[in-house]
Amino acid sequence: MSFLKVGSEQIRLNGEGHLAEFDDWSEDVARAMAEKDQIVLEKCHWVAIHFLREFYGEYETAPSPRRIVKSVGNQLDSRGCSTKKLKEIFPLGGCKHAFRLAGLPTSYCHAC
């Protein structure tokens, strides 16, 4: 078990670097994780992250990579967002990286 320092808080992480508790997530937590991964979160990241959190919050499971690409792409622009683009903006494993930044449990990365 490890911890992520966010401001004055210590956020508990599991052995794979995912949040131990879904409800511990905040945008500041996502920024701290991204900083540790050496990326700056931009609009495309936030659209994907918020989509993942909303989907998981409603269905208690993660969406498939295809669902992510379709939903996130439709929100961003008419050209859409490809799997390649998601892998580019989440360089540490495409949707698996996005799931971690969105605070989803490790076990929900089975679709990627």
N, C-alpha and C positions, 0 to 999 in steps of 0.2 A: 504494500500500500504506500502510495506517495501522495504528496500534496502540491497544489498549485497556489502560489501566493498571488492574491488579487486585492490590491489595496492593503487593508489591515487584516483581511480574512485569509484563512487557509482552507482551500477547497480540496476535498478528498478525491483522489483518483484511484482507479483500479490498477492492476499490474500492467495493463496495456495502454495506460494514459488516457482512458475515457473517464468521464465523471462517474463517480460511484453512485450518485443520486441525480436523477433527471431534473428535479426541482432546484438543484444548486446552480443551474445555468443562468447566466445573464449575458448581455452583450459585452460587458467588461471581462467576463470569463472567456468568452470566445476570442476577444482581442488578445488577452494574455496568452491563450493557447497558440493563436496565430503568430504572435510575436516570438514565442518559443520556437515555432516552425519556420521563422524568418519570412513570413508573408504579411502583407498589408491587406486587410479586408476591404474590398470595394463593393460597389453596388451588386454585381453578379454574385459575389459570395453571400451577401446578406439576403438576397432573394432566395437563394438555395437554402441557406441556414433556416430562415423563417418558415419556408415551405416544409422542410423536414420536421421542424418542431411542431408545426400545426398538424401535419399528417400523423405523426407519432402520437400527439396529444389526443387526437380524435379516434384513431384506430388501434393504438397500442402495438403497432408494428411499423416497420419502416417500409417506404415505397420501393418498388423495383427501380433499378437504374433507368429503365425505359420511361417509367412514370415521372421520375425526376427530370429527365431531359425534356419531356413533353411539357410538363407543368412549368418548370423554370424557364424554359425557352419561350413559352407563350407569354410569360410575364415580362420578359426582358425586351424583346423586339420581334418584329415580324419574320426575321431571318431564323429565329429560334436559337437554341443552344444545343450543341452537339455533345456526344459523349467525349469527343476529343477536347472540346472546350472545357468541360467539367474537369477532365484530367489535368488540363493546363492550369486552371485556377486553383485546383486542389492537388498540388504536385506530390503529396505523400500518399497517393492511392485513390484518386478520384472520389467516388461517393463514400468510400470508407473514411477518407480524410474529412469530408463534409460531415459525415455522421458524428465524428469525434468532436468537431468544432461546434456542432449543433447540440451536443450533450446527450446524444443517443447512446444507449448501452452497447457494448461490444457485441453482444449476442445478436444484435439486429443488423449486423453487417453481412449476414449470410447471403444476400442477393447480389453482392458486388464481386 
